[in-house]
């Protein structure tokens, strides 16, 4: 799917939204998102996370990489919070990687930065992370 955004000349360019997933060297499930997580795309992210979690046996370590996400609205935050609650409720750990810009500010302003913690660069959750 694509979102159209204005460039500096007033023209619109397409920004692709992609979700990829895999496992880190330490066994964490890593979901890598690229593009805006908004009303147009949140269902794709939600479906990708649900699919990966359904494949797991036992407690899961889930890391969502947002390094290529310039924007995240309340729909996206709901998906991230829901994934965190599902994973930690089942005894697993959840973390975000590559948090920056507007998504980072939005989480801070809503207080969700206290719940949705940052993961270390290899997928390991940092010491502050408790789910």
N, C-alpha and C positions, 0 to 999 in steps of 0.2 A: 504494500500500500504506500501511497505517497501523500504528503501534505504539501500544499503550495504556500510559500511564504514570499513576501516582497524582498527583493534585493535592494542595494543602495540606489539603483536607477529607477525604482518603481516597478520593475518587471517582477514576475513571479517565477521562482525556480522550484522544482520538485525536490523535496527532502524525503528520502526513503526511510521507512521504518522497518527495522529488522530485529529479530530476536534469534540468537543462536545459543546453544547450550552444549555443555560437555562436562568433563570432570577435570579438576586440577590435579597436580601431581600428588597432593596429599589426600585425594579422594573426595573432596568437596564437590557438590554439584554447582557448576557456575553457569549462570544465565547472563549473557552479554546482550545489552540493549543498545540500539543505535537509532536516534531520531527522537521526536517529541513523544512523551507518554501523556496522551490527552484523551478526551472523549472519543476521538476518532480511532485511537489505537489501543486503548487499555485492554480490550477484550483479547487481543492477540497475545499480549504479555501474560495475561491471566491464564489463557489456555496453555501457553508454553510452560509456565510454572506448574500448573496442575498436571500436565502430561509427565513432566520430569518427576514430580513428587509421587505420582502413581506408580512409577517404575521402581521406586526405592523400597527396600526391605529394611525395617527398623528405623532408628533415629537418623535423620539426615542433616548434613551440614550444607546449607544453601547460601551461596553468595550471588548477589545480583550486581553486575558491573554496569555502572551508569556513566562511565567516562565519556561516552559519545552521546549523552542525553543532554540537550541544551534546555529542555523545558519539561516540567512534570506538573500536571494540574491535580486537583483533588481526586479525580478518577484514578490516576496513577498512584497517588499516595494510598488510596484505599486498597489497591491491588498489593502494594508492598506491605502494608500493615496486615492484610489478610494472610499473605504468605508467611510473614513472620509469626503470626499467631498460630497458624497451622503447624509450622515446623517446630516451634518451641513448645507448643502444647503436646506434641508427640515425643518430646525429649530431645529434639535436635537443636541446632544452632542456626541463626540467621544473621547475615551481615551484608552491608553495602560496600561496594568498592568503586573508586573513581568519582565520588560525590563532589560536585563543584557547582559554582554559579547559581542559577535560579533554583534548581532542585535542592541544593544545600540550604539556601536561604529560606525556601518554603518549608522545609522540614524543621529548621530552627524556629521560624515564626509560629508554627503550629505546635511546637513542643514535641513533635514526633522524633526529633533527633535524639531524645532520651530513650526512645523505644527501638528505633531503627538505627542500629549502631554500625560503625564502619568496620569492615574486615581488613586484615592486613593484605599486602600485595600478592601473596601466594595463595590466598583463599583461607588462610588461618584467621580466625576471629581474634581481634586484639583483646587484651585483658579487661577492658571496660565492658565488653559485650556480655550481656546476660540474657539476651533475647528480648 
